[in-house]
Amino acid sequence: MAVAIESTADERAAPGDFHGRIIGEKLVLPKEVAEALQRQGVRTAEDLMSYLQAFPSGVADALHWSVGDVRKATQNLKEKLRGHIGEEHLNPTSRPNLPMGARDPDDLP
């Protein structure tokens, strides 16, 4: 089951720290962070980790942070989410991105 994102007005995010916390089965984020992510279509912690790793500059732009701040906040959030979402969301494996359908030279006869 996915970990839903909920917003709270009790916390404020700061560059480098989303101030997210797990409460029950939900990831609670400060309202400004949750709303910015919701506008990007992010609704669960699993979606969030994927989005943060794929588009850190998009998150940085939405929150008016630097990309370095987003990366630091992502690392912090990973530790809080460990054990609540699958490891494949926290540390996805990367595939080689072969341009234009090119074959891996190691696979050639």
Backbone as ProteinMPNN parsed JSONL, in Angstrom:
{"seq_chain_A": "MAVAIESTADERAAPGDFHGRIIGEKLVLPKEVAEALQRQGVRTAEDLMSYLQAFPSGVADALHWSVGDVRKATQNLKEKLRGHIGEEHLNPTSRPNLPMGARDPDDLP", "coords_chain_A": {"N_chain_A": [[0.834, -1.18, 0.0], [0.522, 2.215, -0.789], [2.215, 5.076, 0.597], [0.548, 7.77, 1.581], [0.662, 11.333, 0.985], [0.333, 13.977, 3.195], [-0.63, 17.265, 4.206], [0.559, 19.822, 6.489], [0.11, 22.667, 8.542], [1.622, 23.143, 10.664], [4.379, 22.905, 10.495], [7.307, 24.262, 8.874], [9.097, 24.222, 5.896], [12.61, 24.303, 5.188], [15.327, 25.396, 3.181], [17.051, 22.566, 2.123], [15.879, 20.865, 3.922], [12.97, 19.13, 4.119], [11.338, 18.861, 6.272], [9.713, 16.667, 6.712], [7.686, 14.045, 8.106], [6.833, 10.827, 9.334], [3.669, 9.838, 10.142], [1.678, 7.57, 11.494], [0.424, 5.91, 8.804], [1.106, 7.775, 6.923], [2.913, 10.3, 5.107], [3.785, 13.275, 6.352], [4.016, 16.529, 5.331], [5.196, 19.941, 5.28], [2.813, 22.489, 4.496], [3.401, 24.219, 2.252], [5.268, 22.733, 0.811], [3.91, 20.305, 0.301], [1.762, 21.263, -1.255], [3.112, 22.364, -3.482], [4.232, 20.037, -4.548], [1.936, 18.561, -5.069], [0.848, 20.027, -7.178], [2.535, 19.171, -9.127], [1.704, 16.643, -9.533], [2.392, 14.755, -7.649], [1.549, 12.442, -5.261], [2.023, 10.445, -3.434], [4.448, 8.994, -1.145], [6.132, 7.277, -2.491], [5.883, 8.169, -5.148], [6.968, 10.688, -4.709], [9.701, 10.192, -4.026], [10.606, 9.125, -6.43], [10.153, 11.308, -8.136], [11.77, 13.288, -6.958], [14.306, 12.23, -7.431], [14.394, 12.073, -10.171], [13.764, 14.629, -11.141], [15.184, 16.88, -9.766], [15.718, 19.575, -10.235], [13.268, 20.61, -11.003], [11.791, 20.458, -8.633], [13.367, 22.12, -7.077], [12.958, 24.556, -8.389], [10.179, 24.906, -7.99], [10.091, 25.236, -5.217], [11.775, 27.31, -4.814], [14.448, 26.847, -4.146], [17.9, 25.77, -4.137], [19.342, 23.293, -6.341], [21.132, 21.733, -4.956], [20.157, 22.051, -2.337], [17.76, 20.64, -2.567], [18.715, 18.075, -3.1], [20.052, 17.518, -0.693], [17.863, 17.61, 1.097], [16.45, 15.469, 0.057], [18.1, 13.257, 0.676], [17.918, 13.315, 3.479], [15.163, 12.842, 3.793], [14.991, 10.28, 2.717], [16.092, 8.668, 4.728], [14.148, 8.913, 6.707], [12.026, 7.673, 5.483], [12.829, 5.087, 5.149], [12.049, 1.732, 5.57], [9.383, 2.242, 5.51], [8.631, 2.579, 2.904], [9.32, 0.78, -0.125], [12.652, -0.391, -0.798], [13.397, -0.195, -3.444], [12.291, 2.179, -4.24], [13.662, 4.022, -2.78], [16.349, 3.714, -3.482], [16.698, 3.482, -6.499], [17.587, 1.3, -9.202], [19.794, 2.06, -11.84], [19.5, 2.207, -15.348], [21.429, 1.71, -18.274], [21.428, 4.379, -20.56], [20.955, 4.108, -23.687], [21.632, 5.798, -26.586], [19.425, 6.544, -29.269], [18.691, 3.904, -29.853], [21.02, 2.498, -29.937], [23.324, -0.226, -29.657], [24.871, -1.849, -26.898], [28.335, -1.763, -26.844], [29.747, -3.898, -25.695], [28.102, -6.016, -26.111], [28.273, -6.658, -28.747], [29.127, -8.873, -31.483]], "CA_chain_A": [[0.0, 0.0, 0.0], [1.312, 3.445, -0.924], [2.221, 6.013, 1.721], [-0.03, 9.028, 1.102], [1.226, 12.582, 1.484], [-0.63, 14.866, 3.853], [0.014, 18.542, 4.533], [0.342, 20.382, 7.814], [0.513, 24.062, 8.686], [2.414, 23.203, 11.895], [5.819, 22.892, 10.175], [7.749, 25.014, 7.706], [10.303, 23.663, 5.289], [13.745, 25.196, 5.027], [16.207, 24.824, 2.163], [17.836, 21.429, 2.586], [15.107, 20.022, 4.842], [11.53, 19.185, 3.869], [10.658, 18.725, 7.565], [8.709, 15.627, 6.598], [7.676, 13.036, 9.166], [5.861, 9.746, 9.174], [2.671, 9.736, 11.207], [0.826, 6.443, 11.103], [0.736, 5.413, 7.46], [1.171, 8.933, 6.031], [4.046, 11.207, 5.133], [3.274, 14.623, 6.6], [4.933, 17.554, 4.852], [4.688, 21.3, 5.422], [1.804, 22.82, 3.504], [3.945, 24.771, 1.012], [5.927, 21.647, 0.082], [2.864, 19.385, -0.161], [1.003, 21.891, -2.337], [3.975, 22.451, -4.659], [4.345, 18.694, -5.106], [0.628, 18.165, -5.603], [0.721, 20.671, -8.488], [3.354, 18.374, -10.041], [1.099, 15.32, -9.641], [2.971, 13.856, -6.648], [0.532, 12.207, -4.249], [2.475, 9.439, -2.472], [5.876, 9.027, -0.826], [6.811, 6.562, -3.566], [5.946, 9.136, -6.25], [7.858, 11.761, -4.301], [11.094, 9.776, -4.152], [10.882, 9.018, -7.862], [10.173, 12.668, -8.683], [12.947, 13.972, -6.428], [15.502, 11.691, -8.042], [14.355, 12.317, -11.614], [13.615, 16.047, -11.477], [15.517, 17.749, -8.64], [15.647, 20.986, -10.621], [11.853, 20.99, -10.992], [11.427, 20.666, -7.234], [14.089, 23.323, -6.647], [12.253, 25.705, -8.965], [8.875, 25.056, -7.33], [10.269, 25.659, -3.825], [12.735, 28.429, -4.801], [15.646, 26.345, -3.496], [18.92, 25.318, -5.085], [19.31, 21.848, -6.572], [21.866, 21.147, -3.829], [19.239, 21.993, -1.199], [16.811, 19.549, -2.819], [19.436, 16.801, -2.93], [20.272, 17.336, 0.745], [16.563, 17.285, 1.681], [16.1, 14.126, -0.418], [18.852, 12.303, 1.492], [17.311, 13.339, 4.812], [13.856, 12.201, 3.697], [15.211, 8.845, 2.489], [16.289, 8.016, 6.023], [12.863, 8.883, 7.411], [11.103, 6.767, 4.786], [13.353, 3.719, 5.16], [11.2, 0.833, 6.333], [7.983, 2.585, 5.251], [8.417, 2.319, 1.482], [10.282, -0.196, -0.634], [14.023, 0.035, -1.098], [13.482, 0.133, -4.87], [11.914, 3.588, -4.387], [14.689, 4.832, -2.126], [17.595, 3.581, -4.242], [16.382, 2.778, -7.744], [18.713, 0.91, -10.039], [19.802, 2.838, -13.083], [19.748, 1.449, -16.567], [22.179, 2.526, -19.226], [20.575, 5.071, -21.519], [21.605, 3.971, -24.98], [21.015, 6.757, -27.492], [18.923, 6.194, -30.59], [18.603, 2.472, -30.058], [22.361, 1.922, -30.107], [23.613, -1.415, -28.879], [26.031, -1.793, -26.011], [29.484, -2.348, -27.559], [30.136, -5.167, -25.076], [27.207, -7.059, -26.581], [28.503, -6.9, -30.178], [29.939, -10.068, -31.743]], "C_chain_A": [[0.879, 1.244, 0.0], [1.159, 4.327, 0.315], [1.749, 7.367, 1.189], [0.68, 10.223, 1.717], [0.098, 13.435, 2.034], [0.099, 16.165, 4.199], [-0.33, 18.983, 5.945], [0.806, 21.831, 7.802], [1.414, 24.232, 9.91], [3.913, 23.308, 11.653], [6.075, 23.785, 8.969], [9.027, 24.371, 7.192], [11.376, 24.742, 5.23], [14.642, 24.582, 3.961], [17.112, 23.743, 2.749], [17.102, 20.5, 3.529], [13.614, 20.206, 4.581], [10.726, 19.213, 5.168], [9.482, 17.749, 7.458], [8.812, 14.664, 7.765], [6.595, 12.013, 8.87], [4.957, 9.759, 10.396], [1.681, 8.666, 10.766], [1.293, 5.9, 9.77], [0.841, 6.552, 6.451], [2.488, 9.675, 6.194], [3.471, 12.613, 5.256], [4.365, 15.618, 6.231], [4.34, 18.932, 5.122], [3.793, 21.665, 4.233], [2.397, 23.32, 2.192], [4.643, 23.704, 0.166], [4.868, 20.716, -0.505], [2.081, 19.977, -1.327], [1.827, 22.015, -3.613], [4.1, 21.094, -5.339], [3.034, 18.224, -5.715], [0.4, 18.787, -6.983], [1.521, 19.924, -9.554], [2.821, 16.952, -10.195], [1.634, 14.305, -8.648], [1.973, 13.695, -5.508], [0.958, 11.208, -3.16], [3.975, 9.6, -2.226], [6.688, 8.329, -1.921], [6.962, 7.469, -4.789], [6.962, 10.231, -5.945], [9.318, 11.365, -4.485], [11.489, 9.647, -5.62], [11.043, 10.409, -8.478], [11.424, 13.42, -8.229], [14.222, 13.508, -7.119], [15.553, 11.981, -9.544], [14.386, 13.805, -11.967], [13.968, 16.971, -10.308], [15.426, 19.232, -8.989], [14.207, 21.49, -10.664], [11.361, 21.276, -9.584], [12.096, 21.935, -6.719], [13.385, 24.577, -7.153], [10.931, 25.961, -8.247], [9.007, 25.596, -5.909], [11.197, 26.87, -3.683], [13.972, 28.08, -3.977], [16.688, 26.089, -4.571], [18.761, 23.807, -5.271], [20.051, 21.131, -5.45], [21.002, 21.035, -2.585], [18.261, 20.842, -1.353], [17.499, 18.208, -2.626], [19.689, 16.503, -1.453], [18.963, 16.932, 1.436], [16.117, 15.879, 1.278], [16.811, 13.068, 0.417], [18.258, 12.193, 2.892], [15.976, 12.586, 4.81], [13.979, 10.698, 3.468], [15.338, 8.101, 3.81], [14.983, 7.912, 6.798], [11.897, 7.884, 6.788], [11.568, 5.317, 4.788], [12.502, 2.851, 6.094], [9.709, 1.105, 6.121], [7.621, 2.419, 3.774], [9.523, 1.393, 1.014], [11.626, 0.406, -0.985], [14.176, 0.427, -2.57], [13.07, 1.578, -5.149], [12.983, 4.51, -3.789], [15.994, 4.844, -2.916], [17.327, 2.821, -5.535], [17.649, 2.41, -8.511], [18.651, 1.737, -11.313], [20.11, 1.914, -14.246], [20.602, 2.316, -17.48], [21.215, 3.136, -20.234], [21.284, 5.067, -22.871], [20.899, 4.884, -25.984], [20.57, 6.119, -28.797], [18.912, 4.702, -30.87], [19.955, 1.797, -30.24], [22.546, 0.72, -29.203], [24.839, -1.181, -28.008], [27.194, -2.459, -26.73], [29.935, -3.682, -26.979], [29.285, -6.326, -25.567], [27.42, -7.397, -28.06], [29.373, -8.139, -30.377], [31.375, -9.72, -32.067]], "O_chain_A": [[1.875, 1.303, 0.721], [0.125, 4.322, 0.984], [2.465, 8.028, 0.437], [1.226, 10.143, 2.817], [-0.952, 13.588, 1.411], [1.304, 16.158, 4.453], [-1.346, 18.588, 6.519], [1.778, 22.176, 7.131], [1.913, 25.327, 10.169], [4.645, 23.762, 12.533], [5.185, 24.032, 8.156], [9.92, 24.023, 7.965], [11.08, 25.937, 5.224], [14.709, 23.358, 3.85], [17.831, 23.963, 3.724], [17.634, 19.456, 3.906], [13.062, 21.286, 4.791], [9.544, 19.56, 5.152], [8.413, 17.97, 8.027], [9.883, 14.485, 8.344], [5.581, 12.311, 8.237], [5.422, 9.698, 11.534], [0.947, 8.839, 9.793], [2.441, 5.476, 9.634], [0.683, 6.328, 5.251], [3.095, 9.679, 7.265], [2.756, 13.081, 4.37], [5.483, 15.561, 6.744], [3.12, 19.081, 5.187], [4.004, 21.201, 3.113], [1.955, 22.901, 1.123], [4.609, 23.768, -1.063], [4.929, 20.377, -1.687], [1.768, 19.27, -2.286], [1.308, 21.798, -4.708], [4.078, 21.008, -6.566], [3.025, 17.567, -6.755], [-0.178, 18.147, -7.862], [1.224, 20.029, -10.744], [3.415, 16.142, -10.907], [1.364, 13.111, -8.784], [1.592, 14.672, -4.864], [0.336, 11.133, -2.1], [4.677, 10.254, -2.997], [7.802, 8.747, -2.235], [8.033, 7.534, -5.392], [7.721, 10.647, -6.82], [10.096, 12.136, -5.048], [12.597, 10.025, -6.0], [11.969, 10.647, -9.253], [12.061, 14.109, -9.025], [15.121, 14.312, -7.365], [16.634, 12.117, -10.117], [14.97, 14.193, -12.979], [13.13, 17.773, -9.895], [15.093, 20.053, -8.134], [13.952, 22.664, -10.394], [10.604, 22.221, -9.363], [11.476, 22.73, -6.012], [13.238, 25.55, -6.413], [10.603, 27.106, -7.934], [8.137, 26.332, -5.443], [11.387, 27.393, -2.585], [14.478, 28.903, -3.214], [16.401, 26.178, -5.764], [18.126, 23.134, -4.46], [19.649, 20.043, -5.035], [21.089, 20.049, -1.853], [17.963, 20.144, -0.384], [16.915, 17.295, -2.042], [19.552, 15.36, -1.016], [18.953, 16.021, 2.264], [15.481, 15.178, 2.065], [16.192, 12.086, 0.825], [18.116, 11.092, 3.424], [15.697, 11.795, 5.711], [13.161, 9.926, 3.969], [14.757, 7.03, 3.986], [14.746, 6.912, 7.477], [11.051, 7.315, 7.479], [10.793, 4.416, 4.467], [12.272, 3.199, 7.252], [8.868, 0.294, 6.509], [6.469, 2.155, 3.431], [10.545, 1.243, 1.684], [11.724, 1.557, -1.411], [14.994, 1.285, -2.901], [13.452, 2.145, -6.174], [13.173, 5.637, -4.247], [16.662, 5.873, -3.002], [17.686, 1.65, -5.655], [18.65, 3.125, -8.466], [17.569, 2.068, -11.797], [20.884, 0.964, -14.125], [20.493, 3.542, -17.447], [20.292, 2.469, -20.701], [22.114, 5.932, -23.149], [19.695, 4.749, -26.202], [21.257, 5.263, -29.354], [19.105, 4.284, -32.012], [20.019, 0.64, -30.656], [21.986, 0.663, -28.108], [25.727, -0.404, -28.357], [27.067, -3.597, -27.183], [30.458, -4.52, -27.713], [29.685, -7.484, -25.458], [26.803, -8.333, -28.569], [30.245, -8.432, -29.559], [32.187, -10.612, -32.31]]}, "name": "protein", "num_of_chains": 1, "seq": "MAVAIESTADERAAPGDFHGRIIGEKLVLPKEVAEALQRQGVRTAEDLMSYLQAFPSGVADALHWSVGDVRKATQNLKEKLRGHIGEEHLNPTSRPNLPMGARDPDDLP"}
